[in-house]
Amino acid sequence: MAVRIRSLLVSGPLMVPLSSGGSVYLSPGEVTGELPDVDVMNNAKVDKLRTRRLIDVEQVDETPAEPEEPEERSGSGEELEPDPAAQADQADLARAPRRGTRTGQR
């Protein structure tokens, strides 16, 4: 089983220690990715944060909610060719110089 931890705080960061030895740092309202349930089960610190209503631990369904959409194909069974104009735009973006925030002065 997998779980997600949600911070219920309205201000300030929150550190949640996990049973595996690591920690999760959450901003107000932030939700973790999927974590193994063993990281929160029999964890006194997590239980204390839940009792104080600082976090919510929710179970994650292992089954996908929506089936993946099939790739677009033309009616003849051939794959559609990409739009040349879109490819040119992407190539231009890849060659564009990046602007940094440093001024070169130290």
Gaussian input, Z-matrix of N, CA and C with variables (Angstrom, degrees):
# hf/3-21g

backbone

0 1
 N
 C     1     B1
 C     2     B2     1     A1
 N     3     B3     2     A2     1     D1
 C     4     B4     3     A3     2     D2
 C     5     B5     4     A4     3     D3
 N     6     B6     5     A5     4     D4
 C     7     B7     6     A6     5     D5
 C     8     B8     7     A7     6     D6
 N     9     B9     8     A8     7     D7
 C    10    B10     9     A9     8     D8
 C    11    B11    10    A10     9     D9
 N    12    B12    11    A11    10    D10
 C    13    B13    12    A12    11    D11
 C    14    B14    13    A13    12    D12
 N    15    B15    14    A14    13    D13
 C    16    B16    15    A15    14    D14
 C    17    B17    16    A16    15    D15
 N    18    B18    17    A17    16    D16
 C    19    B19    18    A18    17    D17
 C    20    B20    19    A19    18    D18
 N    21    B21    20    A20    19    D19
 C    22    B22    21    A21    20    D20
 C    23    B23    22    A22    21    D21
 N    24    B24    23    A23    22    D22
 C    25    B25    24    A24    23    D23
 C    26    B26    25    A25    24    D24
 N    27    B27    26    A26    25    D25
 C    28    B28    27    A27    26    D26
 C    29    B29    28    A28    27    D27
 N    30    B30    29    A29    28    D28
 C    31    B31    30    A30    29    D29
 C    32    B32    31    A31    30    D30
 N    33    B33    32    A32    31    D31
 C    34    B34    33    A33    32    D32
 C    35    B35    34    A34    33    D33
 N    36    B36    35    A35    34    D34
 C    37    B37    36    A36    35    D35
 C    38    B38    37    A37    36    D36
 N    39    B39    38    A38    37    D37
 C    40    B40    39    A39    38    D38
 C    41    B41    40    A40    39    D39
 N    42    B42    41    A41    40    D40
 C    43    B43    42    A42    41    D41
 C    44    B44    43    A43    42    D42
 N    45    B45    44    A44    43    D43
 C    46    B46    45    A45    44    D44
 C    47    B47    46    A46    45    D45
 N    48    B48    47    A47    46    D46
 C    49    B49    48    A48    47    D47
 C    50    B50    49    A49    48    D48
 N    51    B51    50    A50    49    D49
 C    52    B52    51    A51    50    D50
 C    53    B53    52    A52    51    D51
 N    54    B54    53    A53    52    D52
 C    55    B55    54    A54    53    D53
 C    56    B56    55    A55    54    D54
 N    57    B57    56    A56    55    D55
 C    58    B58    57    A57    56    D56
 C    59    B59    58    A58    57    D57
 N    60    B60    59    A59    58    D58
 C    61    B61    60    A60    59    D59
 C    62    B62    61    A61    60    D60
 N    63    B63    62    A62    61    D61
 C    64    B64    63    A63    62    D62
 C    65    B65    64    A64    63    D63
 N    66    B66    65    A65    64    D64
 C    67    B67    66    A66    65    D65
 C    68    B68    67    A67    66    D66
 N    69    B69    68    A68    67    D67
 C    70    B70    69    A69    68    D68
 C    71    B71    70    A70    69    D69
 N    72    B72    71    A71    70    D70
 C    73    B73    72    A72    71    D71
 C    74    B74    73    A73    72    D72
 N    75    B75    74    A74    73    D73
 C    76    B76    75    A75    74    D74
 C    77    B77    76    A76    75    D75
 N    78    B78    77    A77    76    D76
 C    79    B79    78    A78    77    D77
 C    80    B80    79    A79    78    D78
 N    81    B81    80    A80    79    D79
 C    82    B82    81    A81    80    D80
 C    83    B83    82    A82    81    D81
 N    84    B84    83    A83    82    D82
 C    85    B85    84    A84    83    D83
 C    86    B86    85    A85    84    D84
 N    87    B87    86    A86    85    D85
 C    88    B88    87    A87    86    D86
 C    89    B89    88    A88    87    D87
 N    90    B90    89    A89    88    D88
 C    91    B91    90    A90    89    D89
 C    92    B92    91    A91    90    D90
 N    93    B93    92    A92    91    D91
 C    94    B94    93    A93    92    D92
 C    95    B95    94    A94    93    D93
 N    96    B96    95    A95    94    D94
 C    97    B97    96    A96    95    D95
 C    98    B98    97    A97    96    D96
 N    99    B99    98    A98    97    D97
 C   100   B100    99    A99    98    D98
 C   101   B101   100   A100    99    D99
 N   102   B102   101   A101   100   D100
 C   103   B103   102   A102   101   D101
 C   104   B104   103   A103   102   D102
 N   105   B105   104   A104   103   D103
 C   106   B106   105   A105   104   D104
 C   107   B107   106   A106   105   D105
 N   108   B108   107   A107   106   D106
 C   109   B109   108   A108   107   D107
 C   110   B110   109   A109   108   D108
 N   111   B111   110   A110   109   D109
 C   112   B112   111   A111   110   D110
 C   113   B113   112   A112   111   D111
 N   114   B114   113   A113   112   D112
 C   115   B115   114   A114   113   D113
 C   116   B116   115   A115   114   D114
 N   117   B117   116   A116   115   D115
 C   118   B118   117   A117   116   D116
 C   119   B119   118   A118   117   D117
 N   120   B120   119   A119   118   D118
 C   121   B121   120   A120   119   D119
 C   122   B122   121   A121   120   D120
 N   123   B123   122   A122   121   D121
 C   124   B124   123   A123   122   D122
 C   125   B125   124   A124   123   D123
 N   126   B126   125   A125   124   D124
 C   127   B127   126   A126   125   D125
 C   128   B128   127   A127   126   D126
 N   129   B129   128   A128   127   D127
 C   130   B130   129   A129   128   D128
 C   131   B131   130   A130   129   D129
 N   132   B132   131   A131   130   D130
 C   133   B133   132   A132   131   D131
 C   134   B134   133   A133   132   D132
 N   135   B135   134   A134   133   D133
 C   136   B136   135   A135   134   D134
 C   137   B137   136   A136   135   D135
 N   138   B138   137   A137   136   D136
 C   139   B139   138   A138   137   D137
 C   140   B140   139   A139   138   D138
 N   141   B141   140   A140   139   D139
 C   142   B142   141   A141   140   D140
 C   143   B143   142   A142   141   D141
 N   144   B144   143   A143   142   D142
 C   145   B145   144   A144   143   D143
 C   146   B146   145   A145   144   D144
 N   147   B147   146   A146   145   D145
 C   148   B148   147   A147   146   D146
 C   149   B149   148   A148   147   D147
 N   150   B150   149   A149   148   D148
 C   151   B151   150   A150   149   D149
 C   152   B152   151   A151   150   D150
 N   153   B153   152   A152   151   D151
 C   154   B154   153   A153   152   D152
 C   155   B155   154   A154   153   D153
 N   156   B156   155   A155   154   D154
 C   157   B157   156   A156   155   D155
 C   158   B158   157   A157   156   D156
 N   159   B159   158   A158   157   D157
 C   160   B160   159   A159   158   D158
 C   161   B161   160   A160   159   D159
 N   162   B162   161   A161   160   D160
 C   163   B163   162   A162   161   D161
 C   164   B164   163   A163   162   D162
 N   165   B165   164   A164   163   D163
 C   166   B166   165   A165   164   D164
 C   167   B167   166   A166   165   D165
 N   168   B168   167   A167   166   D166
 C   169   B169   168   A168   167   D167
 C   170   B170   169   A169   168   D168
 N   171   B171   170   A170   169   D169
 C   172   B172   171   A171   170   D170
 C   173   B173   172   A172   171   D171
 N   174   B174   173   A173   172   D172
 C   175   B175   174   A174   173   D173
 C   176   B176   175   A175   174   D174
 N   177   B177   176   A176   175   D175
 C   178   B178   177   A177   176   D176
 C   179   B179   178   A178   177   D177
 N   180   B180   179   A179   178   D178
 C   181   B181   180   A180   179   D179
 C   182   B182   181   A181   180   D180
 N   183   B183   182   A182   181   D181
 C   184   B184   183   A183   182   D182
 C   185   B185   184   A184   183   D183
 N   186   B186   185   A185   184   D184
 C   187   B187   186   A186   185   D185
 C   188   B188   187   A187   186   D186
 N   189   B189   188   A188   187   D187
 C   190   B190   189   A189   188   D188
 C   191   B191   190   A190   189   D189
 N   192   B192   191   A191   190   D190
 C   193   B193   192   A192   191   D191
 C   194   B194   193   A193   192   D192
 N   195   B195   194   A194   193   D193
 C   196   B196   195   A195   194   D194
 C   197   B197   196   A196   195   D195
 N   198   B198   197   A197   196   D196
 C   199   B199   198   A198   197   D197
 C   200   B200   199   A199   198   D198
 N   201   B201   200   A200   199   D199
 C   202   B202   201   A201   200   D200
 C   203   B203   202   A202   201   D201
 N   204   B204   203   A203   202   D202
 C   205   B205   204   A204   203   D203
 C   206   B206   205   A205   204   D204
 N   207   B207   206   A206   205   D205
 C   208   B208   207   A207   206   D206
 C   209   B209   208   A208   207   D207
 N   210   B210   209   A209   208   D208
 C   211   B211   210   A210   209   D209
 C   212   B212   211   A211   210   D210
 N   213   B213   212   A212   211   D211
 C   214   B214   213   A213   212   D212
 C   215   B215   214   A214   213   D213
 N   216   B216   215   A215   214   D214
 C   217   B217   216   A216   215   D215
 C   218   B218   217   A217   216   D216
 N   219   B219   218   A218   217   D217
 C   220   B220   219   A219   218   D218
 C   221   B221   220   A220   219   D219
 N   222   B222   221   A221   220   D220
 C   223   B223   222   A222   221   D221
 C   224   B224   223   A223   222   D222
 N   225   B225   224   A224   223   D223
 C   226   B226   225   A225   224   D224
 C   227   B227   226   A226   225   D225
 N   228   B228   227   A227   226   D226
 C   229   B229   228   A228   227   D227
 C   230   B230   229   A229   228   D228
 N   231   B231   230   A230   229   D229
 C   232   B232   231   A231   230   D230
 C   233   B233   232   A232   231   D231
 N   234   B234   233   A233   232   D232
 C   235   B235   234   A234   233   D233
 C   236   B236   235   A235   234   D234
 N   237   B237   236   A236   235   D235
 C   238   B238   237   A237   236   D236
 C   239   B239   238   A238   237   D237
 N   240   B240   239   A239   238   D238
 C   241   B241   240   A240   239   D239
 C   242   B242   241   A241   240   D240
 N   243   B243   242   A242   241   D241
 C   244   B244   243   A243   242   D242
 C   245   B245   244   A244   243   D243
 N   246   B246   245   A245   244   D244
 C   247   B247   246   A246   245   D245
 C   248   B248   247   A247   246   D246
 N   249   B249   248   A248   247   D247
 C   250   B250   249   A249   248   D248
 C   251   B251   250   A250   249   D249
 N   252   B252   251   A251   250   D250
 C   253   B253   252   A252   251   D251
 C   254   B254   253   A253   252   D252
 N   255   B255   254   A254   253   D253
 C   256   B256   255   A255   254   D254
 C   257   B257   256   A256   255   D255
 N   258   B258   257   A257   256   D256
 C   259   B259   258   A258   257   D257
 C   260   B260   259   A259   258   D258
 N   261   B261   260   A260   259   D259
 C   262   B262   261   A261   260   D260
 C   263   B263   262   A262   261   D261
 N   264   B264   263   A263   262   D262
 C   265   B265   264   A264   263   D263
 C   266   B266   265   A265   264   D264
 N   267   B267   266   A266   265   D265
 C   268   B268   267   A267   266   D266
 C   269   B269   268   A268   267   D267
 N   270   B270   269   A269   268   D268
 C   271   B271   270   A270   269   D269
 C   272   B272   271   A271   270   D270
 N   273   B273   272   A272   271   D271
 C   274   B274   273   A273   272   D272
 C   275   B275   274   A274   273   D273
 N   276   B276   275   A275   274   D274
 C   277   B277   276   A276   275   D275
 C   278   B278   277   A277   276   D276
 N   279   B279   278   A278   277   D277
 C   280   B280   279   A279   278   D278
 C   281   B281   280   A280   279   D279
 N   282   B282   281   A281   280   D280
 C   283   B283   282   A282   281   D281
 C   284   B284   283   A283   282   D282
 N   285   B285   284   A284   283   D283
 C   286   B286   285   A285   284   D284
 C   287   B287   286   A286   285   D285
 N   288   B288   287   A287   286   D286
 C   289   B289   288   A288   287   D287
 C   290   B290   289   A289   288   D288
 N   291   B291   290   A290   289   D289
 C   292   B292   291   A291   290   D290
 C   293   B293   292   A292   291   D291
 N   294   B294   293   A293   292   D292
 C   295   B295   294   A294   293   D293
 C   296   B296   295   A295   294   D294
 N   297   B297   296   A296   295   D295
 C   298   B298   297   A297   296   D296
 C   299   B299   298   A298   297   D297
 N   300   B300   299   A299   298   D298
 C   301   B301   300   A300   299   D299
 C   302   B302   301   A301   300   D300
 N   303   B303   302   A302   301   D301
 C   304   B304   303   A303   302   D302
 C   305   B305   304   A304   303   D303
 N   306   B306   305   A305   304   D304
 C   307   B307   306   A306   305   D305
 C   308   B308   307   A307   306   D306
 N   309   B309   308   A308   307   D307
 C   310   B310   309   A309   308   D308
 C   311   B311   310   A310   309   D309
 N   312   B312   311   A311   310   D310
 C   313   B313   312   A312   311   D311
 C   314   B314   313   A313   312   D312
 N   315   B315   314   A314   313   D313
 C   316   B316   315   A315   314   D314
 C   317   B317   316   A316   315   D315

   B1=1.4476
   B2=1.5182
   B3=1.2985
   B4=1.4536
   B5=1.5243
   B6=1.3349
   B7=1.4538
   B8=1.5188
   B9=1.3221
   B10=1.4637
   B11=1.5206
   B12=1.3166
   B13=1.4612
   B14=1.5202
   B15=1.3374
   B16=1.4706
   B17=1.5209
   B18=1.3251
   B19=1.4559
   B20=1.5248
   B21=1.3213
   B22=1.4640
   B23=1.5233
   B24=1.3296
   B25=1.4595
   B26=1.5251
   B27=1.3240
   B28=1.4547
   B29=1.5208
   B30=1.3302
   B31=1.4621
   B32=1.5254
   B33=1.3030
   B34=1.4565
   B35=1.5152
   B36=1.3308
   B37=1.4645
   B38=1.5195
   B39=1.3250
   B40=1.4588
   B41=1.5216
   B42=1.3295
   B43=1.4514
   B44=1.5232
   B45=1.3329
   B46=1.4527
   B47=1.5303
   B48=1.3382
   B49=1.4639
   B50=1.5252
   B51=1.3297
   B52=1.4585
   B53=1.5220
   B54=1.3212
   B55=1.4610
   B56=1.5206
   B57=1.3289
   B58=1.4642
   B59=1.5218
   B60=1.3466
   B61=1.4499
   B62=1.5138
   B63=1.3132
   B64=1.4555
   B65=1.5148
   B66=1.3035
   B67=1.4634
   B68=1.5140
   B69=1.3213
   B70=1.4506
   B71=1.5156
   B72=1.3276
   B73=1.4528
   B74=1.5242
   B75=1.3346
   B76=1.4614
   B77=1.5152
   B78=1.3106
   B79=1.4514
   B80=1.5279
   B81=1.3266
   B82=1.4655
   B83=1.5256
   B84=1.3350
   B85=1.4535
   B86=1.5206
   B87=1.3215
   B88=1.4626
   B89=1.5215
   B90=1.3277
   B91=1.4643
   B92=1.5225
   B93=1.3285
   B94=1.4559
   B95=1.5162
   B96=1.3010
   B97=1.4517
   B98=1.5199
   B99=1.3074
   B100=1.4630
   B101=1.5225
   B102=1.3253
   B103=1.4565
   B104=1.5244
   B105=1.3266
   B106=1.4664
   B107=1.5247
   B108=1.3310
   B109=1.4639
   B110=1.5225
   B111=1.3324
   B112=1.4687
   B113=1.5271
   B114=1.3505
   B115=1.4584
   B116=1.5281
   B117=1.3380
   B118=1.4635
   B119=1.5278
   B120=1.3304
   B121=1.4606
   B122=1.5262
   B123=1.3306
   B124=1.4658
   B125=1.5217
   B126=1.3323
   B127=1.4566
   B128=1.5238
   B129=1.3294
   B130=1.4638
   B131=1.5276
   B132=1.3384
   B133=1.4749
   B134=1.5219
   B135=1.3234
   B136=1.4662
   B137=1.5214
   B138=1.3367
   B139=1.4736
   B140=1.5276
   B141=1.3229
   B142=1.4647
   B143=1.5336
   B144=1.3355
   B145=1.4633
   B146=1.5287
   B147=1.3223
   B148=1.4735
   B149=1.5211
   B150=1.3445
   B151=1.4610
   B152=1.5257
   B153=1.3164
   B154=1.4722
   B155=1.5312
   B156=1.3167
   B157=1.4663
   B158=1.5265
   B159=1.3234
   B160=1.4552
   B161=1.5257
   B162=1.3487
   B163=1.4589
   B164=1.5244
   B165=1.3200
   B166=1.4573
   B167=1.5196
   B168=1.3162
   B169=1.4618
   B170=1.5129
   B171=1.3242
   B172=1.4582
   B173=1.5215
   B174=1.3337
   B175=1.4587
   B176=1.5292
   B177=1.3132
   B178=1.4551
   B179=1.5172
   B180=1.3266
   B181=1.4568
   B182=1.5141
   B183=1.3058
   B184=1.4632
   B185=1.5255
   B186=1.3400
   B187=1.4550
   B188=1.5207
   B189=1.3271
   B190=1.4539
   B191=1.5263
   B192=1.3209
   B193=1.4602
   B194=1.5251
   B195=1.3384
   B196=1.4472
   B197=1.5198
   B198=1.3071
   B199=1.4709
   B200=1.5229
   B201=1.3203
   B202=1.4507
   B203=1.5157
   B204=1.3399
   B205=1.4461
   B206=1.5198
   B207=1.3362
   B208=1.4639
   B209=1.5211
   B210=1.3320
   B211=1.4606
   B212=1.5192
   B213=1.3521
   B214=1.4566
   B215=1.5155
   B216=1.3077
   B217=1.4632
   B218=1.5207
   B219=1.3005
   B220=1.4576
   B221=1.5240
   B222=1.2918
   B223=1.4540
   B224=1.5189
   B225=1.3386
   B226=1.4601
   B227=1.5253
   B228=1.3245
   B229=1.4528
   B230=1.5224
   B231=1.3352
   B232=1.4540
   B233=1.5161
   B234=1.3278
   B235=1.4562
   B236=1.5197
   B237=1.3181
   B238=1.4523
   B239=1.5180
   B240=1.3290
   B241=1.4546
   B242=1.5203
   B243=1.3417
   B244=1.4557
   B245=1.5219
   B246=1.3132
   B247=1.4569
   B248=1.5314
   B249=1.3414
   B250=1.4668
   B251=1.5286
   B252=1.3332
   B253=1.4675
   B254=1.5229
   B255=1.3374
   B256=1.4599
   B257=1.5223
   B258=1.3394
   B259=1.4599
   B260=1.5204
   B261=1.3423
   B262=1.4633
   B263=1.5193
   B264=1.3503
   B265=1.4653
   B266=1.5160
   B267=1.3270
   B268=1.4583
   B269=1.5222
   B270=1.3256
   B271=1.4589
   B272=1.5190
   B273=1.3483
   B274=1.4615
   B275=1.5199
   B276=1.3293
   B277=1.4630
   B278=1.5203
   B279=1.3199
   B280=1.4556
   B281=1.5238
   B282=1.3461
   B283=1.4615
   B284=1.5148
   B285=1.3250
   B286=1.4618
   B287=1.5258
   B288=1.3230
   B289=1.4728
   B290=1.5205
   B291=1.3036
   B292=1.4631
   B293=1.5144
   B294=1.3006
   B295=1.4571
   B296=1.5107
   B297=1.2797
   B298=1.4521
   B299=1.5107
   B300=1.3055
   B301=1.4569
   B302=1.5204
   B303=1.3098
   B304=1.4552
   B305=1.5280
   B306=1.3207
   B307=1.4602
   B308=1.5118
   B309=1.3060
   B310=1.4489
   B311=1.5177
   B312=1.3123
   B313=1.4622
   B314=1.5194
   B315=1.2934
   B316=1.4695
   B317=1.4861
   A1=109.13
   A2=115.57
   A3=121.25
   A4=108.81
   A5=115.51
   A6=121.49
   A7=109.29
   A8=115.09
   A9=122.96
   A10=107.04
   A11=115.97
   A12=120.92
   A13=107.63
   A14=116.00
   A15=122.45
   A16=108.96
   A17=115.82
   A18=120.80
   A19=108.72
   A20=116.52
   A21=121.29
   A22=111.95
   A23=116.64
   A24=120.78
   A25=110.46
   A26=115.91
   A27=120.58
   A28=111.40
   A29=117.57
   A30=120.54
   A31=109.52
   A32=114.86
   A33=120.94
   A34=113.67
   A35=115.70
   A36=120.48
   A37=111.65
   A38=115.51
   A39=121.82
   A40=108.33
   A41=117.28
   A42=122.03
   A43=108.26
   A44=116.33
   A45=121.89
   A46=107.67
   A47=118.15
   A48=119.76
   A49=110.71
   A50=116.19
   A51=121.70
   A52=110.11
   A53=116.29
   A54=121.40
   A55=112.48
   A56=117.16
   A57=121.04
   A58=112.21
   A59=117.05
   A60=120.66
   A61=112.98
   A62=118.17
   A63=122.07
   A64=111.05
   A65=115.59
   A66=121.85
   A67=109.36
   A68=115.44
   A69=122.50
   A70=106.85
   A71=116.81
   A72=122.03
   A73=108.16
   A74=116.34
   A75=121.46
   A76=111.35
   A77=116.12
   A78=122.54
   A79=107.41
   A80=118.22
   A81=119.89
   A82=112.09
   A83=116.53
   A84=122.32
   A85=115.18
   A86=118.47
   A87=121.71
   A88=110.95
   A89=116.02
   A90=123.22
   A91=107.94
   A92=116.32
   A93=120.21
   A94=110.25
   A95=115.97
   A96=121.10
   A97=107.46
   A98=116.20
   A99=119.64
   A100=110.31
   A101=115.36
   A102=123.11
   A103=108.67
   A104=118.21
   A105=119.15
   A106=109.86
   A107=116.88
   A108=119.88
   A109=112.76
   A110=118.12
   A111=119.81
   A112=111.55
   A113=117.82
   A114=121.07
   A115=112.54
   A116=117.86
   A117=120.31
   A118=113.14
   A119=117.61
   A120=119.97
   A121=109.75
   A122=115.83
   A123=122.35
   A124=111.87
   A125=116.34
   A126=123.00
   A127=107.36
   A128=116.80
   A129=121.91
   A130=111.80
   A131=117.32
   A132=120.31
   A133=111.00
   A134=116.67
   A135=120.46
   A136=109.86
   A137=117.11
   A138=120.47
   A139=110.68
   A140=117.12
   A141=121.23
   A142=110.81
   A143=117.17
   A144=120.80
   A145=111.23
   A146=116.81
   A147=120.36
   A148=110.78
   A149=117.26
   A150=121.42
   A151=110.73
   A152=116.20
   A153=121.00
   A154=112.34
   A155=116.86
   A156=123.91
   A157=111.80
   A158=115.67
   A159=121.32
   A160=111.71
   A161=116.12
   A162=120.81
   A163=109.75
   A164=114.46
   A165=121.92
   A166=106.40
   A167=116.92
   A168=122.08
   A169=107.21
   A170=116.40
   A171=120.62
   A172=110.46
   A173=115.42
   A174=121.67
   A175=109.07
   A176=116.84
   A177=121.99
   A178=107.86
   A179=116.14
   A180=120.79
   A181=108.99
   A182=116.45
   A183=121.59
   A184=111.50
   A185=117.33
   A186=120.12
   A187=109.55
   A188=118.27
   A189=119.88
   A190=111.00
   A191=116.36
   A192=121.12
   A193=111.62
   A194=116.99
   A195=120.64
   A196=108.85
   A197=117.41
   A198=118.63
   A199=109.80
   A200=115.72
   A201=119.70
   A202=109.60
   A203=115.29
   A204=120.04
   A205=109.37
   A206=117.29
   A207=119.27
   A208=110.42
   A209=115.70
   A210=120.56
   A211=109.51
   A212=114.72
   A213=119.23
   A214=109.17
   A215=115.86
   A216=121.40
   A217=108.25
   A218=114.74
   A219=118.26
   A220=108.73
   A221=117.43
   A222=121.80
   A223=113.40
   A224=118.25
   A225=120.91
   A226=112.32
   A227=117.91
   A228=120.86
   A229=112.86
   A230=116.80
   A231=120.38
   A232=109.81
   A233=115.87
   A234=119.74
   A235=108.85
   A236=116.58
   A237=121.55
   A238=109.83
   A239=115.99
   A240=119.54
   A241=108.53
   A242=117.59
   A243=120.38
   A244=111.47
   A245=115.99
   A246=123.05
   A247=109.01
   A248=118.86
   A249=120.69
   A250=112.44
   A251=118.21
   A252=120.57
   A253=110.58
   A254=117.28
   A255=120.97
   A256=110.35
   A257=116.63
   A258=119.80
   A259=110.63
   A260=118.18
   A261=121.57
   A262=110.63
   A263=117.40
   A264=120.78
   A265=111.01
   A266=117.23
   A267=120.63
   A268=110.93
   A269=117.80
   A270=121.14
   A271=110.15
   A272=117.53
   A273=120.59
   A274=111.32
   A275=117.27
   A276=120.83
   A277=111.05
   A278=117.14
   A279=120.63
   A280=111.51
   A281=117.30
   A282=121.23
   A283=113.10
   A284=118.68
   A285=121.44
   A286=109.87
   A287=117.31
   A288=119.51
   A289=110.13
   A290=114.76
   A291=120.07
   A292=108.84
   A293=115.24
   A294=120.23
   A295=109.18
   A296=116.10
   A297=121.18
   A298=111.78
   A299=116.20
   A300=120.48
   A301=111.99
   A302=117.05
   A303=120.02
   A304=109.98
   A305=114.76
   A306=119.52
   A307=112.57
   A308=117.20
   A309=120.67
   A310=112.44
   A311=117.68
   A312=122.11
   A313=109.35
   A314=115.96
   A315=119.83
   A316=110.53
   D1=151.48
   D2=177.70
   D3=-122.33
   D4=154.87
   D5=179.37
   D6=-133.97
   D7=163.37
   D8=171.96
   D9=-127.72
   D10=143.19
   D11=178.04
   D12=-110.68
   D13=130.51
   D14=178.89
   D15=-116.18
   D16=131.58
   D17=175.42
   D18=-79.24
   D19=129.55
   D20=179.08
   D21=-99.82
   D22=5.67
   D23=179.06
   D24=-70.48
   D25=152.80
   D26=175.98
   D27=-102.19
   D28=-13.70
   D29=175.57
   D30=-153.67
   D31=149.12
   D32=176.01
   D33=84.45
   D34=153.48
   D35=179.07
   D36=-78.60
   D37=165.40
   D38=-179.09
   D39=-140.17
   D40=133.20
   D41=176.07
   D42=-106.80
   D43=128.65
   D44=179.05
   D45=-115.74
   D46=110.84
   D47=177.52
   D48=-75.02
   D49=136.83
   D50=-178.53
   D51=-103.76
   D52=155.90
   D53=-179.58
   D54=-64.85
   D55=-23.45
   D56=-178.92
   D57=-75.33
   D58=-7.07
   D59=179.25
   D60=106.49
   D61=-17.08
   D62=178.47
   D63=-88.47
   D64=-178.41
   D65=177.32
   D66=-137.82
   D67=156.31
   D68=175.82
   D69=-118.91
   D70=129.61
   D71=178.19
   D72=-105.97
   D73=125.43
   D74=-175.36
   D75=-122.85
   D76=138.90
   D77=170.15
   D78=-84.35
   D79=166.73
   D80=179.08
   D81=-56.55
   D82=126.89
   D83=178.88
   D84=79.10
   D85=-3.67
   D86=-178.02
   D87=-73.38
   D88=149.51
   D89=-179.86
   D90=-122.32
   D91=136.92
   D92=177.50
   D93=-74.88
   D94=168.79
   D95=168.80
   D96=-75.60
   D97=-171.08
   D98=179.93
   D99=-70.83
   D100=132.02
   D101=177.78
   D102=-122.39
   D103=149.62
   D104=174.75
   D105=-64.70
   D106=141.50
   D107=-177.28
   D108=-65.35
   D109=-19.71
   D110=179.28
   D111=-67.59
   D112=-18.43
   D113=178.13
   D114=-71.88
   D115=-20.19
   D116=-177.57
   D117=-116.98
   D118=-15.79
   D119=-179.20
   D120=-77.48
   D121=139.72
   D122=-179.52
   D123=55.10
   D124=36.59
   D125=179.68
   D126=-112.73
   D127=108.00
   D128=-175.18
   D129=-61.33
   D130=-36.85
   D131=-179.37
   D132=-67.13
   D133=-42.53
   D134=178.09
   D135=-65.40
   D136=-42.17
   D137=178.02
   D138=-60.25
   D139=-40.09
   D140=-179.93
   D141=-66.04
   D142=-41.84
   D143=178.24
   D144=-66.03
   D145=-35.90
   D146=177.12
   D147=-68.40
   D148=-41.67
   D149=179.84
   D150=-62.51
   D151=-37.93
   D152=179.17
   D153=-80.37
   D154=0.56
   D155=-179.88
   D156=58.41
   D157=43.06
   D158=175.32
   D159=-98.06
   D160=-24.47
   D161=177.16
   D162=-135.37
   D163=160.78
   D164=172.60
   D165=-127.25
   D166=130.68
   D167=177.69
   D168=-108.38
   D169=119.87
   D170=-177.86
   D171=-118.86
   D172=141.46
   D173=178.34
   D174=-74.24
   D175=143.98
   D176=179.09
   D177=-108.25
   D178=129.63
   D179=176.17
   D180=-69.80
   D181=135.74
   D182=-179.49
   D183=-78.35
   D184=-20.53
   D185=-179.09
   D186=-85.98
   D187=140.64
   D188=179.33
   D189=-66.66
   D190=139.51
   D191=-177.64
   D192=-70.37
   D193=-40.37
   D194=-178.53
   D195=-124.76
   D196=137.25
   D197=176.55
   D198=-68.07
   D199=148.29
   D200=178.81
   D201=-68.53
   D202=143.22
   D203=-179.82
   D204=-80.27
   D205=139.49
   D206=178.16
   D207=-68.21
   D208=157.08
   D209=177.85
   D210=-65.87
   D211=149.65
   D212=178.33
   D213=-73.53
   D214=136.39
   D215=177.30
   D216=-137.82
   D217=153.93
   D218=175.99
   D219=-77.35
   D220=167.68
   D221=-177.22
   D222=-63.70
   D223=-21.24
   D224=-177.58
   D225=-84.41
   D226=-1.15
   D227=179.78
   D228=90.69
   D229=-2.36
   D230=178.37
   D231=-89.18
   D232=151.78
   D233=177.51
   D234=-73.55
   D235=144.98
   D236=177.81
   D237=-72.35
   D238=141.73
   D239=178.08
   D240=-84.21
   D241=144.73
   D242=-179.91
   D243=-66.15
   D244=153.65
   D245=179.71
   D246=-70.62
   D247=122.94
   D248=-178.56
   D249=-61.96
   D250=-34.61
   D251=179.81
   D252=-65.98
   D253=-38.92
   D254=178.75
   D255=-67.02
   D256=-38.03
   D257=177.84
   D258=-64.87
   D259=-38.91
   D260=179.15
   D261=-65.28
   D262=-40.39
   D263=177.97
   D264=-62.41
   D265=-42.62
   D266=179.64
   D267=-66.02
   D268=-37.51
   D269=178.58
   D270=-66.05
   D271=-40.23
   D272=178.04
   D273=-63.27
   D274=-40.67
   D275=179.18
   D276=-65.56
   D277=-35.93
   D278=-179.67
   D279=-68.00
   D280=-30.66
   D281=-178.73
   D282=-90.86
   D283=-8.93
   D284=-177.39
   D285=-66.38
   D286=138.62
   D287=179.20
   D288=-68.70
   D289=145.48
   D290=178.26
   D291=-91.70
   D292=140.37
   D293=179.19
   D294=-102.74
   D295=126.31
   D296=178.92
   D297=-96.63
   D298=172.86
   D299=179.61
   D300=-98.75
   D301=-5.86
   D302=179.79
   D303=-82.32
   D304=144.93
   D305=-179.18
   D306=-97.09
   D307=-6.86
   D308=-179.19
   D309=91.15
   D310=-6.31
   D311=178.52
   D312=-94.24
   D313=145.67
   D314=178.48
   D315=-123.20

